[in-house]
């Protein structure tokens, strides 16, 4: 449950940038970075 909540938070922060708000998430952990990864790569990151 904790991981799903975190992912939803990251996605919401990403969508807010489309509305002109600043993204407070460091770029290494932003939704755009994580959405390019899959499987074990996500677990390691």
N, C-alpha and C positions, 0 to 999 in steps of 0.2 A: 504494500500500500504506500509506503514511504517513497519508493522509487517512482510510482505512477504520479503521485502528487508533485514530486520534483520535476518530472518531465512536463506535466501540465503547466507548472509555473514558468519553465523555460520557454515553452511554446507561447504562452501569453505575453511574456516579455518581448519575444520576437515580433509578435503581431502588433504590439504597442509601438514598436519602432516604425512600422508602416504608417502609423497615424501621426508620426512626427515626434514622439517621445524618445528620450535617451534610454538606451538599454543599460541597466546597471550590472549586467552579468559580464564577467571577464570573457573576452573573445574566445579563449580556449574551451570554454564551457557553454557557449551560446548554442541555441537551438540549431542554427545554420551549420555549426561544426559537428554537433552530435548527430544530426540527421544524415550526414554523409557516411556514418559508421554503421557497422552491424555486427551481431554476434559477439565473439570473444573480444573484438576490438573495443566494443563499448564497455565490457566488463573491466578491461585493463585501463581504459581511459578514466 
